[in-house]
């Protein structure tokens, strides 16, 4: 079993990577639509990447706070 602190880094890395993917996809999509004169709208992939980003950051924060709570309860 992995140490609990590794989960914070793994979830944080997933959040950072999905944030980078969201930003680059959004910029590329905006440029392509501007070139071809298409209407800009939020597609399902945009929402999915944004959801993964928010969820992984939230999980990383939750795991980190849970670990800190466990550590402080052991030291009391």
N, C-alpha and C positions, 0 to 999 in steps of 0.2 A: 504494500500500500504506500502511496506517495505521502510525503509529509504534507500537512494541511496548508502550510504557507505557499507551497508550490502552486496550489489551486488559484491563489490570488494572482500570481504572475501569469499563469496560463490564461485565466479569464481576462485579465487586463490586456494581454497580448492579442487575444481574439478580438477584444473591443477596439484596440488600436488598429489592427489590420482591417477590420470591417469598417471603421471610420475612414481610413485611407481609401478603401475600395469605394465607399459611398461617395466621397468627395470627388475622386477621379472619374467615377462613372457619371456623376451628376454634371460635372464640367464638360466631359466628352459628349454626353447626350445633349446638353444645351447647345454646344457648338454645332453638332450635326443637324439638330432641328433648325438652328438659325440658318445654316447653309441651304437647306432644302425647303425652307419656308413652312415648316410644320409647326403646329400649335404645341406649346410646351405644357406638359402635364406630368403629374407624378404617377409613374407606373408602379406595378406590383413589386418589381425588383427594387425600386427606390425605397418603398415602405419596408420591404423585407430586410434590406441592408441596415436601414435605420433602426428597425426593431432589434436586430441582432446586436448592433452597437450598444443600444441602451440597455438591453437585457444583460449582456456580458459585463458591462461596467457596473450595473446594479448588483449582479451576482458577486463580482469581485469585491465590491465594497461590503456586501453582506458577509461574505466569507471572512474578510479581514477583520471586521468588527466582531464576528463570532469567535475568531481565534483570539483576539485581544481579550475578550470577555472570559474565555476559558483560561487563558494564561493568568489573568489577574485573579481569578477565583482560586487558582492553585497556589498563588503566592500569599493569599490572606491567611 
